[in-house]
Amino acid sequence: MARILAVRSANIQAAADGLAAAGYGLHLGTNTLRHFPRNKFGTVRKGMRHGLVAVLTDGWKGAYGSAGRKWRDLRDEYGIVGYERAFEDTFGWDTGWHLHWHTMWVTEEVLDEETQARLRDALAEAWATAVETAGGYSVSETCDRPGCHCGGKGHGFDLRPLNKGEEAQAARYLYKDGDKSKGGGVAKIGLELASDNKAARLDGRMGPLELGDAAAAELLRLGQPGPLVEKYRERE
């Protein structure tokens, strides 16, 4: 996994550097779901589609599917030429499964602040509508739930520019599951989008490999499958 991710990181980084140098606009986005410990991870296997992962997948397709008229109009209005998308998930006993997309959106040119804000609102509205259509909970812009890992930002959509000196701030917020002490933005975007195996250190949440390690340790300690093994098998 580490070798594959290293290649992915290098490829994404080369693309980001080249696009930025050529004058394209880069935007760091996150799409998340409102969730609770009772929600299942789910599957997208044929004939078995259910759970949070199905909502996340169907939500993306409904919001930004290339065949939709609304998406084509939005794409053309803001000059969206493409994106690089990464899936990420973490688990915590207090919050359950946290599934999300991280995306580097690319526009034909760097957007001014007003246009950037309108693009964010348009992408967010499309996401909120599509998530509900896919059977998910209504997404939120803010959150006041005690102990929630979102930091008051809510569960929905966010978009930050990467061409205007806000790279480190955007990466620290959007990729809060890993170590952001070294900054982010265009200079780190390849590493961030390819970091499927990074550990989650906030609110007791675990990344996939961290969950696997914990499950293995539990199995050795108990001599039989326990709750961590059950959660690891659910994800697998």
Backbone bond lengths (Angstrom), bond angles and torsions (degrees), N, CA, C in turn:
res aa  C-N    CA-C-N  psi(-1)  N-CA   C-N-CA  omega(-1)  CA-C   N-CA-C  phi
1 M - - - 1.459 - - 1.527 111.07 -
2 A 1.328 116.16 -42.73 1.461 119.80 -178.18 1.531 111.53 -61.56
3 R 1.338 116.62 -39.62 1.469 120.01 179.80 1.529 111.49 -67.63
4 I 1.326 116.10 -42.00 1.470 120.18 178.49 1.524 110.05 -62.89
5 L 1.319 116.25 -45.40 1.463 120.21 -178.96 1.524 111.68 -64.49
6 A 1.326 116.92 -34.04 1.461 119.78 178.36 1.523 111.08 -63.34
7 V 1.337 116.51 -40.78 1.464 120.52 178.16 1.530 110.24 -67.47
8 R 1.331 116.51 -44.99 1.464 120.03 178.11 1.523 110.61 -58.69
9 S 1.318 115.91 -44.04 1.464 120.66 -179.41 1.517 111.10 -59.96
10 A 1.330 116.34 -45.41 1.462 120.57 -179.63 1.523 111.25 -63.49
11 N 1.333 116.81 -41.14 1.467 120.76 179.87 1.526 111.84 -64.64
12 I 1.335 115.88 -46.53 1.460 120.22 179.69 1.517 110.82 -63.73
13 Q 1.342 115.35 -40.72 1.462 119.04 -179.37 1.526 111.42 -63.64
14 A 1.324 116.47 -42.36 1.462 120.42 179.14 1.527 110.75 -62.13
15 A 1.329 115.72 -40.60 1.464 119.87 178.48 1.523 111.02 -64.50
16 A 1.322 116.56 -46.19 1.467 120.69 -178.67 1.523 111.23 -62.41
17 D 1.322 116.59 -45.49 1.466 120.45 179.87 1.523 111.04 -61.57
18 G 1.344 115.75 -44.52 1.453 119.54 -178.47 1.519 112.63 -67.05
19 L 1.327 116.85 -41.24 1.459 120.91 179.38 1.521 111.25 -65.38
20 A 1.326 116.83 -43.09 1.465 120.12 179.62 1.523 110.50 -63.45
21 A 1.326 116.68 -42.19 1.460 120.73 -179.66 1.523 111.82 -66.10
22 A 1.329 116.66 -28.83 1.464 121.33 -179.03 1.531 112.51 -85.10
23 G 1.331 117.28 -1.21 1.452 120.32 175.50 1.510 115.94 95.59
24 Y 1.322 117.66 6.95 1.457 119.62 177.67 1.525 110.27 -74.89
25 G 1.336 115.46 156.44 1.453 120.60 175.67 1.516 110.20 -89.41
26 L 1.326 117.27 133.45 1.465 122.34 177.85 1.526 108.81 -116.47
27 H 1.334 115.44 138.75 1.459 120.45 -174.86 1.526 108.53 -140.45
28 L 1.311 116.31 130.01 1.454 121.91 -176.58 1.525 109.50 -97.57
29 G 1.334 117.31 115.67 1.457 121.56 -175.45 1.511 113.41 -118.06
30 T 1.325 116.17 157.09 1.454 122.00 173.96 1.522 109.15 -136.94
31 N 1.327 116.60 136.22 1.461 123.44 176.45 1.517 108.03 -120.60
32 T 1.319 117.00 118.11 1.452 120.53 -177.64 1.524 110.71 -125.48
33 L 1.331 115.20 170.81 1.460 122.56 179.59 1.518 110.16 -121.25
34 R 1.319 116.11 147.17 1.453 120.35 169.02 1.518 106.99 -74.78
35 H 1.344 117.34 135.16 1.455 119.47 -173.60 1.519 110.45 -151.53
36 F 1.325 114.88 165.34 1.457 122.79 -179.43 1.530 108.60 -139.20
37 P 1.337 117.61 161.20 1.473 119.58 -178.93 1.524 113.96 -55.77
38 R 1.325 117.96 -27.34 1.474 120.61 -177.93 1.526 113.19 -74.58
39 N 1.332 117.70 -16.44 1.466 120.39 -176.65 1.526 111.53 -73.07
40 K 1.319 116.12 135.97 1.459 121.99 -179.88 1.532 110.42 -82.71
41 F 1.326 115.54 151.98 1.464 120.82 175.73 1.528 109.60 -61.04
42 G 1.339 115.78 -48.35 1.463 120.03 175.44 1.515 113.71 87.77
43 T 1.325 115.25 -171.03 1.456 121.17 -177.31 1.525 110.18 -152.80
44 V 1.318 116.15 157.88 1.469 121.10 173.43 1.519 110.26 -115.70
45 R 1.332 116.37 17.91 1.462 119.20 177.00 1.526 110.73 -65.78
46 K 1.319 115.61 147.66 1.456 121.57 -178.15 1.526 110.76 -58.14
47 G 1.318 115.07 127.55 1.448 120.27 178.60 1.514 114.52 80.87
48 M 1.358 117.39 -2.51 1.463 120.76 -177.85 1.532 111.70 -129.04
49 R 1.306 117.42 12.35 1.463 122.91 -171.92 1.536 111.33 -60.10
50 H 1.335 116.71 119.05 1.459 120.29 178.26 1.531 109.48 -167.26
51 G 1.309 115.81 176.32 1.455 121.72 173.58 1.518 113.98 78.94
52 L 1.343 114.87 -174.72 1.457 121.32 -176.04 1.526 112.79 -63.00
53 V 1.336 117.54 -37.74 1.457 119.57 -177.25 1.531 110.73 -67.08
54 A 1.327 117.07 -31.69 1.462 120.12 176.75 1.524 110.67 -70.13
55 V 1.340 116.87 -40.42 1.465 120.24 177.41 1.524 110.27 -63.79
56 L 1.330 116.62 -42.27 1.460 120.39 -179.83 1.526 110.95 -62.39
57 T 1.335 116.31 -44.10 1.464 121.39 -178.99 1.522 112.03 -69.56
58 D 1.329 116.32 -47.87 1.460 120.10 -179.78 1.531 111.01 -68.15
59 G 1.338 116.24 -32.87 1.456 119.87 177.68 1.513 111.60 -62.87
60 W 1.321 116.77 -42.71 1.467 120.16 178.25 1.523 110.68 -63.61
61 K 1.313 115.47 -46.06 1.470 119.66 -179.14 1.523 110.97 -61.21
62 G 1.332 116.59 -41.48 1.449 120.20 -179.76 1.515 113.51 -69.45
63 A 1.328 116.33 -33.94 1.462 120.18 -177.87 1.517 112.83 -81.12
64 Y 1.332 116.63 -41.67 1.463 120.47 -170.59 1.529 112.62 -127.59
65 G 1.330 117.12 18.49 1.454 120.36 178.73 1.518 111.17 -61.71
66 S 1.314 116.95 133.26 1.465 121.63 -172.31 1.528 113.32 -63.94
67 A 1.347 117.36 -19.02 1.456 119.42 -177.33 1.527 112.88 -86.24
68 G 1.325 117.17 -10.80 1.454 119.82 -176.50 1.522 112.99 -80.60
69 R 1.331 116.53 137.98 1.463 121.55 -179.31 1.533 111.43 -64.60
70 K 1.337 116.18 -42.76 1.465 119.29 -179.33 1.521 110.90 -61.35
71 W 1.330 115.62 -40.51 1.466 118.55 179.72 1.522 110.92 -67.12
72 R 1.313 118.22 -41.17 1.460 120.81 179.67 1.528 110.63 -62.55
73 D 1.323 116.75 -40.21 1.464 120.02 178.60 1.520 110.95 -65.82
74 L 1.331 116.22 -42.55 1.468 120.26 179.27 1.522 110.58 -64.37
75 R 1.307 115.92 -44.18 1.472 121.75 179.27 1.522 111.22 -58.86
76 D 1.328 115.64 -45.63 1.463 119.55 -178.04 1.529 111.99 -70.74
77 E 1.328 116.98 -37.16 1.464 120.75 -178.17 1.530 111.97 -62.89
78 Y 1.322 116.79 -38.45 1.463 120.04 -175.58 1.535 113.14 -104.99
79 G 1.310 116.74 2.68 1.457 119.86 176.95 1.512 113.86 68.09
80 I 1.334 116.88 37.71 1.466 120.29 178.52 1.526 108.86 -75.15
81 V 1.315 116.30 121.35 1.461 119.92 -177.46 1.526 112.77 -104.21
82 G 1.317 117.14 -11.59 1.455 119.09 179.15 1.514 111.64 166.00
83 Y 1.348 115.46 -179.12 1.455 120.19 178.66 1.519 109.59 -156.74
84 E 1.316 115.85 160.53 1.460 123.78 171.40 1.521 106.30 -119.97
85 R 1.332 117.21 121.76 1.462 120.90 -172.13 1.517 111.05 -118.77
86 A 1.341 116.37 141.62 1.461 121.64 178.17 1.524 109.81 -131.17
87 F 1.337 116.70 136.47 1.457 122.41 175.93 1.514 109.19 -90.52
88 E 1.319 116.25 141.81 1.461 119.88 177.56 1.520 109.07 -146.15
89 D 1.337 116.25 146.73 1.462 119.92 177.47 1.516 110.14 -146.60
90 T 1.318 115.03 149.55 1.456 122.07 174.78 1.523 108.07 -137.09
91 F 1.332 115.62 166.30 1.468 120.38 178.40 1.514 110.31 -136.33
92 G 1.333 116.19 139.58 1.461 122.66 173.64 1.514 109.00 -146.08
93 W 1.318 117.57 143.41 1.466 120.49 -176.96 1.522 111.61 -62.45
94 D 1.322 117.39 -34.04 1.466 120.43 -177.18 1.525 112.74 -77.80
95 T 1.328 117.09 -26.12 1.467 120.29 -173.16 1.525 113.31 -118.42
96 G 1.325 117.31 -15.89 1.456 120.44 -177.41 1.519 111.86 78.89
97 W 1.324 116.31 -154.91 1.462 122.29 -178.95 1.524 109.97 -76.89
98 H 1.319 115.65 132.58 1.470 121.63 176.57 1.523 107.17 -119.24
99 L 1.349 116.27 104.06 1.462 122.62 -177.46 1.518 109.40 -107.61
100 H 1.313 116.66 139.99 1.459 119.10 -177.87 1.522 111.84 -159.93
101 W 1.327 113.86 157.21 1.464 121.60 172.14 1.527 108.61 -102.14
102 H 1.317 116.30 139.97 1.460 122.44 167.04 1.522 106.82 -114.03
103 T 1.314 117.11 134.41 1.460 120.57 -172.01 1.519 111.96 -138.49
104 M 1.322 115.71 136.87 1.456 120.96 167.91 1.525 106.70 -101.24
105 W 1.328 116.39 105.28 1.464 122.07 177.24 1.523 109.37 -84.50
106 V 1.335 115.60 142.50 1.462 120.85 -178.92 1.529 109.29 -122.28
107 T 1.334 116.07 126.79 1.467 121.13 176.78 1.526 109.63 -115.21
108 E 1.335 115.81 159.98 1.461 120.80 -175.09 1.520 112.95 -58.93
109 E 1.322 117.01 -28.48 1.459 121.28 179.27 1.520 109.54 -148.05
110 V 1.316 115.84 165.42 1.459 120.91 176.42 1.534 108.35 -67.64
111 L 1.319 117.22 130.62 1.456 121.73 -176.53 1.523 111.15 -90.60
112 D 1.341 115.64 144.80 1.460 118.44 174.49 1.526 108.60 -73.31
113 E 1.318 116.08 171.54 1.464 120.80 -173.13 1.528 112.58 -60.73
114 E 1.313 117.51 -41.13 1.458 120.93 -178.78 1.522 111.44 -66.85
115 T 1.321 116.73 -44.36 1.463 120.67 179.92 1.526 110.52 -67.01
116 Q 1.334 116.24 -38.85 1.463 120.69 176.53 1.534 110.54 -58.01
117 A 1.323 117.02 -43.71 1.462 121.37 -179.65 1.529 110.91 -64.99
118 R 1.328 117.06 -39.99 1.460 120.53 179.01 1.525 110.92 -67.26
119 L 1.327 116.98 -38.31 1.464 120.69 177.05 1.518 110.03 -63.00
120 R 1.315 116.36 -44.84 1.460 120.06 178.64 1.525 110.59 -58.15
121 D 1.335 117.27 -47.10 1.466 120.96 -178.75 1.526 111.54 -63.17
122 A 1.335 116.26 -38.92 1.466 119.93 -178.96 1.530 111.01 -67.70
123 L 1.329 117.08 -43.74 1.461 120.64 178.50 1.523 110.89 -66.41
124 A 1.335 116.30 -37.76 1.460 120.71 179.80 1.524 111.56 -66.31
125 E 1.326 116.77 -42.47 1.462 120.72 179.74 1.525 110.79 -63.56
126 A 1.319 115.87 -42.38 1.466 119.73 178.83 1.524 110.89 -62.62
127 W 1.325 116.62 -40.73 1.461 121.55 -179.90 1.532 111.10 -65.45
128 A 1.327 117.14 -46.62 1.464 121.13 -178.23 1.525 111.18 -60.06
129 T 1.317 116.57 -44.00 1.465 120.67 179.92 1.522 111.17 -65.20
130 A 1.323 116.45 -43.66 1.463 121.02 -177.04 1.519 112.05 -67.89
131 V 1.329 117.95 -36.12 1.470 121.09 179.41 1.520 110.49 -63.73
132 E 1.322 117.03 -44.13 1.466 120.15 178.54 1.524 110.67 -64.93
133 T 1.323 116.79 -40.56 1.467 120.53 177.86 1.524 111.04 -62.34
134 A 1.342 115.94 -33.23 1.464 121.17 -179.42 1.523 112.38 -80.51
135 G 1.341 116.89 -1.45 1.458 119.84 177.20 1.510 114.57 97.65
136 G 1.338 118.00 10.36 1.450 121.25 179.95 1.518 112.51 -88.64
137 Y 1.333 116.07 171.08 1.454 121.52 175.53 1.530 109.49 -71.26
138 S 1.326 115.81 154.81 1.465 120.14 175.48 1.527 108.78 -60.27
139 V 1.316 116.64 130.26 1.460 119.72 179.41 1.522 109.04 -79.92
140 S 1.328 116.16 161.26 1.455 120.62 -174.81 1.514 110.81 -129.83
141 E 1.333 115.99 151.53 1.459 121.74 176.47 1.525 110.91 -85.27
142 T 1.342 117.16 -30.72 1.464 121.61 179.35 1.518 108.76 -133.66
143 C 1.322 116.45 165.54 1.455 121.19 -177.64 1.527 109.53 -147.95
144 D 1.340 116.64 135.58 1.461 120.82 176.78 1.529 111.22 -122.55
145 R 1.337 116.55 19.82 1.458 119.69 -179.69 1.520 109.92 -72.86
146 P 1.355 119.35 122.99 1.465 122.06 -179.07 1.521 111.95 -57.31
147 G 1.318 115.77 132.95 1.454 120.58 176.99 1.502 115.73 78.87
148 C 1.332 117.75 0.91 1.463 119.90 -179.47 1.521 110.06 -68.01
149 H 1.330 116.79 143.12 1.461 121.89 -176.01 1.523 113.55 -78.10
150 C 1.346 117.69 -6.22 1.469 118.69 -173.06 1.516 113.07 -78.54
151 G 1.339 117.93 -9.93 1.451 120.47 177.87 1.521 113.67 68.54
152 G 1.335 117.52 26.38 1.453 121.15 179.23 1.513 114.31 85.64
153 K 1.330 117.07 -3.76 1.468 120.86 -176.34 1.525 112.81 -79.43
154 G 1.335 116.53 -18.09 1.456 118.61 -179.97 1.519 112.28 89.44
155 H 1.315 114.85 176.89 1.466 121.51 -177.77 1.520 107.94 -119.23
156 G 1.258 117.82 106.13 1.447 120.40 -177.01 1.505 112.11 -177.80
157 F 1.318 116.16 -105.52 1.463 120.11 -174.71 1.520 110.44 -141.50
158 D 1.313 115.57 144.06 1.457 119.84 172.22 1.522 109.20 -144.59
159 L 1.321 115.81 151.36 1.464 121.29 -178.32 1.520 108.79 -143.99
160 R 1.316 116.14 129.14 1.459 121.37 179.78 1.533 110.03 -127.80
161 P 1.326 117.91 141.16 1.470 120.05 178.44 1.523 111.40 -73.18
162 L 1.320 115.42 147.40 1.465 120.87 177.53 1.524 111.82 -111.15
163 N 1.317 118.05 4.36 1.464 120.43 -177.21 1.523 112.51 -109.56
164 K 1.326 117.46 4.99 1.457 119.33 -172.02 1.522 113.78 -124.26
165 G 1.315 117.04 31.23 1.449 120.33 174.96 1.519 115.24 76.94
166 E 1.344 118.13 14.43 1.455 121.22 -179.69 1.528 111.30 -108.46
167 E 1.317 117.04 19.49 1.453 120.50 -171.80 1.534 112.78 -60.08
168 A 1.323 116.74 -50.70 1.463 119.36 -175.08 1.521 111.16 -64.04
169 Q 1.320 117.21 -43.08 1.456 121.07 179.41 1.521 111.09 -62.19
170 A 1.324 116.79 -45.23 1.462 120.71 -179.30 1.517 111.13 -62.51
171 A 1.315 117.50 -45.56 1.457 120.37 -177.66 1.522 111.51 -66.87
172 R 1.328 117.59 -39.52 1.457 119.56 179.56 1.516 111.30 -62.66
173 Y 1.341 117.21 -37.95 1.461 119.90 -179.47 1.525 111.66 -76.95
174 L 1.322 116.08 -50.93 1.451 119.51 -174.05 1.519 112.98 -70.93
175 Y 1.332 117.15 -30.04 1.452 121.11 -178.74 1.515 110.47 -114.62
176 K 1.329 116.13 48.48 1.448 121.85 -174.90 1.524 113.31 -70.81
177 D 1.333 118.10 -5.22 1.458 120.38 -179.15 1.528 112.41 -74.89
178 G 1.314 117.48 -16.10 1.462 119.37 -176.58 1.510 112.21 -122.32
179 D 1.313 116.64 -168.49 1.459 122.57 -177.63 1.515 109.17 -84.66
180 K 1.322 117.11 111.62 1.462 121.46 -176.77 1.529 112.45 -107.28
181 S 1.330 116.63 15.66 1.460 119.41 -175.05 1.521 112.71 -65.83
182 K 1.325 117.89 -16.52 1.462 120.89 -177.41 1.520 113.21 -100.28
183 G 1.345 115.97 13.40 1.462 118.68 176.11 1.514 112.08 88.01
184 G 1.349 115.70 -168.90 1.462 118.37 -176.67 1.503 110.60 -164.53
185 G 1.330 116.49 -138.49 1.451 121.21 178.90 1.505 112.64 76.05
186 V 1.328 116.36 -156.97 1.462 120.76 -177.75 1.520 110.85 -57.01
187 A 1.328 116.50 -35.08 1.457 120.04 -177.41 1.527 112.73 -69.04
188 K 1.330 117.78 -17.87 1.464 120.99 -177.29 1.520 113.05 -128.30
189 I 1.324 117.94 4.18 1.460 120.00 -170.95 1.516 112.16 -62.50
190 G 1.328 119.00 -35.23 1.458 120.98 179.54 1.506 111.75 -62.20
191 L 1.333 116.18 -44.62 1.459 120.83 179.01 1.511 111.00 -63.66
192 E 1.343 116.99 -41.79 1.451 120.68 -177.33 1.526 112.21 -65.79
193 L 1.336 116.70 -47.22 1.460 119.31 -176.04 1.518 112.32 -70.56
194 A 1.316 117.66 -18.60 1.456 120.10 -177.93 1.523 112.74 -102.08
195 S 1.320 118.48 3.22 1.461 121.23 -171.86 1.521 112.69 -89.33
196 D 1.333 116.94 60.74 1.459 120.49 178.70 1.528 112.36 -68.84
197 N 1.331 117.10 -20.86 1.452 119.31 -174.14 1.514 113.19 -102.03
198 K 1.331 118.57 9.85 1.456 119.60 -177.16 1.519 110.68 -72.30
199 A 1.329 115.73 154.54 1.454 120.94 -179.36 1.519 110.59 -82.07
200 A 1.320 115.77 149.45 1.462 121.32 176.00 1.521 107.80 -102.14
201 R 1.323 116.79 121.26 1.452 119.58 -170.93 1.520 113.62 -111.74
202 L 1.330 118.75 3.28 1.449 120.72 -178.09 1.517 110.77 -102.89
203 D 1.332 116.08 138.71 1.459 122.50 172.61 1.524 113.08 56.95
204 G 1.330 117.37 29.41 1.447 119.48 176.81 1.502 115.15 72.32
205 R 1.330 117.70 14.56 1.458 119.87 179.23 1.518 111.26 -81.37
206 M 1.328 115.48 152.46 1.457 122.01 -178.38 1.516 110.99 -123.20
207 G 1.333 115.52 139.26 1.449 120.67 171.33 1.522 109.33 -76.48
208 P 1.337 118.63 172.82 1.467 121.83 -175.57 1.524 114.87 -55.91
209 L 1.336 117.10 -46.96 1.460 119.03 -178.57 1.517 111.43 -71.94
210 E 1.337 116.12 -33.93 1.455 120.49 176.60 1.529 110.76 -64.13
211 L 1.345 115.54 -41.06 1.460 120.30 176.90 1.522 110.26 -63.66
212 G 1.334 117.55 -40.15 1.459 120.93 177.99 1.516 112.34 -63.08
213 D 1.337 116.71 -41.79 1.465 120.41 177.35 1.528 111.13 -62.24
214 A 1.338 115.56 -43.26 1.461 119.82 -179.33 1.524 111.06 -65.42
215 A 1.338 116.11 -38.97 1.461 120.16 179.06 1.524 111.14 -66.08
216 A 1.324 117.13 -41.15 1.467 121.09 179.05 1.526 110.74 -64.03
217 A 1.341 116.15 -42.36 1.459 120.29 178.76 1.526 110.90 -64.12
218 E 1.324 116.49 -39.02 1.462 121.00 178.00 1.527 110.75 -63.49
219 L 1.325 116.62 -43.06 1.462 121.28 -178.95 1.531 110.71 -62.36
220 L 1.326 116.56 -41.34 1.468 120.49 177.97 1.526 111.10 -66.28
221 R 1.324 115.44 -38.31 1.463 120.16 -176.55 1.531 111.64 -72.06
222 L 1.331 117.10 -42.66 1.457 120.89 -175.48 1.520 113.61 -90.34
223 G 1.330 116.23 -23.78 1.462 119.36 -176.72 1.517 113.15 78.60
224 Q 1.315 116.79 5.19 1.460 122.23 177.71 1.529 108.35 -158.93
225 P 1.334 118.05 161.51 1.468 120.23 -178.84 1.522 112.09 -61.55
226 G 1.335 115.39 137.48 1.450 122.36 177.04 1.520 110.40 -120.82
227 P 1.331 118.11 -166.20 1.471 121.58 -176.89 1.524 113.89 -62.68
228 L 1.329 118.53 -33.60 1.466 120.19 178.79 1.527 110.91 -70.24
229 V 1.312 116.67 -40.06 1.471 120.38 176.09 1.524 109.73 -62.15
230 E 1.321 116.19 -40.55 1.466 120.35 179.14 1.527 110.59 -60.80
231 K 1.332 117.08 -42.71 1.462 120.53 180.00 1.528 111.07 -68.72
232 Y 1.323 116.54 -39.44 1.473 119.16 178.04 1.525 110.72 -63.59
233 R 1.334 117.20 -41.64 1.462 120.84 179.27 1.517 110.89 -67.44
234 E 1.335 117.17 -34.63 1.453 120.32 177.35 1.527 110.18 -61.39
235 R 1.315 116.43 -44.22 1.464 119.76 178.89 1.537 111.01 -67.29
236 E 1.333 115.80 -43.25 1.467 120.22 -178.31 1.525 111.23 -62.84
